[in-house]
Amino acid sequence: MTPARTYTLLSAAGSYSSTTPGTLGGHRRSRIYGRLDCPSALRAIARGGYVQHRVFFADESTAVEAGYRPCGVCMREAYAAWKRAAR
């Protein structure tokens, strides 16, 4: 029997292991989260140097609780709401 694959996800309390992969990705230094297929993140990954700062979240509320903001490219509505609230 093959052992279940585990994924490391981030929460407000720190990182934890999960058998379910994250639904959102983020960048640890810029504290931005977005979809895993975000064009902006994929370009940054292709340029290199991004992978070591990549984090994953189970859902949007977990990313927000961890102090991350939505990506302005792939999550425009959530970003606009965050921007309005920040004023």
C-alpha positions as CSV (number, residue, x, y, z in Angstrom):
1,M,0.0,0.0,0.0
2,T,1.4,3.4,-1.0
3,P,1.5,6.0,1.8
4,A,-0.8,9.0,1.3
5,R,0.9,12.1,-0.2
6,T,1.1,15.0,2.2
7,Y,1.2,18.7,1.4
8,T,2.5,21.6,3.5
9,L,0.0,24.3,3.9
10,L,0.2,27.6,5.8
11,S,-2.3,29.0,8.3
12,A,-2.2,31.9,10.8
13,A,-0.7,29.4,13.3
14,G,2.1,28.3,11.0
15,S,2.6,25.5,8.6
16,Y,0.9,22.1,8.8
17,S,0.7,18.9,6.8
18,S,-2.5,17.9,4.9
19,T,-3.5,15.1,2.7
20,T,-5.5,17.6,0.6
21,P,-3.5,20.0,-1.6
22,G,-4.0,23.8,-1.2
23,T,-6.4,25.6,-3.4
24,L,-4.4,28.9,-3.4
25,G,-0.8,29.8,-3.7
26,G,1.1,32.8,-2.3
27,H,4.4,34.5,-2.0
28,R,5.9,34.6,1.5
29,R,7.9,37.8,1.1
30,S,5.2,39.9,-0.7
31,R,2.4,38.4,1.4
32,I,0.1,38.0,-1.7
33,Y,-2.1,35.0,-2.4
34,G,-3.9,34.0,-5.6
35,R,-5.1,31.2,-7.8
36,L,-2.6,28.4,-8.6
37,D,-3.0,29.3,-12.3
38,C,-2.4,33.0,-11.9
39,P,-0.6,34.4,-15.0
40,S,1.5,36.8,-12.9
41,A,2.7,34.0,-10.5
42,L,3.4,31.6,-13.4
43,R,5.6,34.2,-15.1
44,A,7.5,34.8,-11.8
45,I,8.0,31.1,-11.4
46,A,9.2,30.8,-14.9
47,R,11.8,33.5,-14.3
48,G,13.1,31.5,-11.3
49,G,13.8,32.6,-7.7
50,Y,10.1,32.5,-6.8
51,V,9.8,28.8,-5.8
52,Q,11.6,29.0,-2.5
53,H,9.2,31.7,-1.3
54,R,6.0,29.9,-2.5
55,V,3.4,29.0,0.1
56,F,0.0,27.3,-0.2
57,F,-3.3,27.8,1.6
58,A,-6.4,25.5,2.0
59,D,-8.8,28.4,1.2
60,E,-9.1,32.2,1.0
61,S,-10.1,32.8,4.6
62,T,-7.0,30.9,5.8
63,A,-4.8,33.1,3.6
64,V,-6.4,36.3,4.9
65,E,-6.0,35.1,8.5
66,A,-2.3,34.5,7.8
67,G,-2.0,38.2,6.8
68,Y,-1.9,37.8,3.1
69,R,-3.7,40.1,0.6
70,P,-5.4,39.0,-2.7
71,C,-3.5,39.2,-6.0
72,G,-4.6,42.1,-8.2
73,V,-4.2,40.1,-11.4
74,C,-6.1,36.8,-10.8
75,M,-8.4,37.9,-7.9
76,R,-9.5,41.4,-9.1
77,E,-12.8,41.5,-7.1
78,A,-11.2,40.4,-3.9
79,Y,-8.3,42.8,-4.4
80,A,-10.7,45.7,-5.1
81,A,-12.6,44.9,-1.8
82,W,-9.3,44.6,0.1
83,K,-8.1,48.0,-1.4
84,R,-11.4,49.7,-0.4
85,A,-11.1,48.3,3.1
86,A,-7.5,49.4,3.4
87,R,-8.5,53.1,2.9
